[in-house]
Amino acid sequence: QTVVTQEPSFSVSPGGTVTLTCGLSSGSVSTSYYPSWYQQTPGQAPRTLIYSTNTRSSGVPDRFSGSILGNKAALTITGAQADDESDYYCVLYMGSGVRVFGGGTKLTVL
Amino acid sequence: QVQLQESGPGLVKPSGTLSLTCAVSGGSISSSNWWSWVRQPPGKGLEWIGEIYHSGSTNYNPSLKSRVTISVDKSKNQFSLKLSSVTAADTAVYYCARDATVGRYFDLWGRGTLVTVSS
């Protein structure tokens, strides 16, 4: 079964820039996988950040951006803030309605 | 605006069947959306379980397909999840979510409900 890979953890300094990635255990991620990104803080439901690779969901600050970098989808946070400290999940669409979540990245801002 | 609310027993015995319902308010379940279930074991990541369209068409996670049934009740504007033969590994927060009409992503989430599998 296809595994969607994410960095388990990442840290960034306040005001800094960080890029989280979303890859495949086999193959390359392209726009055809409709990569989407979600932010989750403890005890809360996920919040939709990015969909269709690079479209920000309503109300999401423009410091969050999505792209394809090499063979992976990427979420870049520019000018990180303390309240960006969260878990971040990507989802890839595998076809026939099937979605697969990545394992998530725990982002620390310090 | 549209809201989703999960409900169901918080405790299920091992080998039993987990049953949850997601009520859709502020909108119609017969809109051009698919409706999904997602779960998250304590301290772990998110897992997509499956989805349903108001016509009754479904798609399931291949790893759970043999145990999962998702159904829709248009008269009550809700959809449901049944997961059979549960074990402690099925203990999780279960979320219902709406699939966007375009872009193949989840654009609306319920608050989630914790289901514990224990005797």
Chai-1 contact restraints between the chains, C-beta under 6 A:
chainA,res_idxA,chainB,res_idxB,connection_type,confidence,min_distance_angstrom,max_distance_angstrom,comment,restraint_id
A,Y34,B,R104,contact,1.0,0.0,6.0,A-B,restraint_1
A,S36,B,Y105,contact,1.0,0.0,6.0,A-B,restraint_2
A,A45,B,Y95,contact,1.0,0.0,6.0,A-B,restraint_3
A,A45,B,W109,contact,1.0,0.0,6.0,A-B,restraint_4
A,A45,B,R111,contact,1.0,0.0,6.0,A-B,restraint_5
A,A45,B,G112,contact,1.0,0.0,6.0,A-B,restraint_6
A,P46,B,W109,contact,1.0,0.0,6.0,A-B,restraint_7
A,T48,B,D107,contact,1.0,0.0,6.0,A-B,restraint_8
A,Y51,B,G103,contact,1.0,0.0,6.0,A-B,restraint_9
A,Y51,B,Y105,contact,1.0,0.0,6.0,A-B,restraint_10
A,S52,B,G103,contact,1.0,0.0,6.0,A-B,restraint_11
A,Y89,B,L46,contact,1.0,0.0,6.0,A-B,restraint_12
A,Y93,B,R104,contact,1.0,0.0,6.0,A-B,restraint_13
A,G97,B,E51,contact,1.0,0.0,6.0,A-B,restraint_14
A,G97,B,N59,contact,1.0,0.0,6.0,A-B,restraint_15
A,R99,B,W48,contact,1.0,0.0,6.0,A-B,restraint_16
A,F101,B,L46,contact,1.0,0.0,6.0,A-B,restraint_17
A,G103,B,G45,contact,1.0,0.0,6.0,A-B,restraint_18
A,G104,B,G45,contact,1.0,0.0,6.0,A-B,restraint_19
